[in-house]
Amino acid sequence: MIITKDFLHDTLAYVDGNLIWKKSIGRLAKKERIAGTITDNGYLNICLLGKIYKLHRIIFFYHYGYFPKVVDHIDGNKLNNKIENLRQASIAENAWNSKKRITNKSGVKGISWDKKSNKWRASCTVNYKQNNLGLFEDIEEAKKVLIQFRNKNHKEFAKHY
């Protein structure tokens, strides 16, 4: 059986970012219980018709009736599945909206220390191309140039931290 919007609306109720079982359909899926289990990677999963789905994708489908290639959490919080926090995105747009890596030493996404020049390097990816925005003595100047570039090119998917 294929998941349809009607099936979801008959089986689950959307309430403030959660899906609630309307009826019991298994050992874990009990009427009036919140659907989904948290995974090791921080997302919520749900099992429907014998298949596991990411809950945010099901919530998107519940509202819009289709599965986009990528569903992006606007605020970056994997557990905030309110429909107003979910949007369709490309793989690149989803990456643009990611947080800085834990290995980042500058504290600023897209800025690193260039040992060769003893300056701050600002860089940013657009359309799968790495753009070197220059070398800067002052990290604040590098940040200003990077934020301006990112806002222009990543638009609503720009995330600076």
Residue pairs with C-beta under 8 A, 6 or more apart in sequence:
1 7
1 49
3 48
3 49
3 53
3 58
3 61
5 61
5 62
5 65
8 58
8 61
8 62
9 62
10 22
11 21
11 22
11 23
11 25
11 48
12 19
12 20
12 21
12 22
12 35
12 62
13 19
13 20
13 22
14 20
14 59
14 62
14 63
14 83
16 82
17 59
17 80
17 81
17 82
17 83
17 85
18 34
18 35
18 36
18 81
19 34
19 35
19 36
19 46
19 55
19 58
19 59
19 62
20 32
20 33
20 34
20 35
21 29
21 30
21 31
21 32
21 33
21 35
22 31
23 31
24 30
24 31
26 47
28 37
28 47
29 35
29 47
35 46
35 55
36 44
36 45
36 46
36 55
37 44
37 45
37 46
38 44
38 45
38 79
39 45
41 78
42 78
42 79
43 54
43 55
43 56
43 78
43 79
44 54
44 55
44 56
44 78
44 79
44 81
45 52
45 53
45 54
45 55
46 52
46 53
46 54
46 55
46 58
47 53
48 58
54 71
55 81
56 71
56 73
56 78
56 81
56 86
57 67
57 71
59 81
59 83
59 86
60 67
60 68
60 71
60 83
60 86
60 88
61 67
63 83
68 88
68 89
69 88
69 90
69 91
70 88
70 89
70 90
70 91
70 93
70 94
71 86
71 87
71 88
71 89
72 86
72 87
72 88
72 89
72 93
72 94
72 97
72 157
73 80
73 81
73 85
73 86
73 97
74 85
74 86
74 87
74 97
75 85
76 97
76 98
76 99
76 159
77 85
89 97
89 157
92 125
92 127
92 128
93 154
93 157
94 157
95 125
96 125
96 150
96 154
96 157
96 158
96 159
97 157
97 158
97 159
98 159
99 109
99 159
99 161
100 107
100 108
100 109
100 161
101 109
104 112
105 112
105 113
106 112
106 113
106 120
106 139
108 139
108 142
108 143
108 146
108 160
108 161
109 159
109 160
109 161
110 122
110 123
110 124
110 146
110 150
111 120
111 121
111 122
111 139
111 142
111 143
111 146
112 120
112 121
112 123
113 119
113 120
113 121
114 120
114 121
114 135
117 135
119 135
119 136
119 137
120 135
120 136
120 137
120 138
120 139
120 142
121 132
121 134
121 135
121 136
121 142
122 132
122 133
122 134
122 136
122 142
122 143
122 145
122 146
122 149
123 130
123 131
123 132
123 133
123 146
124 130
124 131
124 133
124 146
124 149
124 150
124 153
124 154
125 131
126 153
126 154
131 149
133 142
133 145
133 146
133 149
134 142
134 145
136 142
136 145
143 160
146 160
147 158
147 160
150 158
150 160
151 158
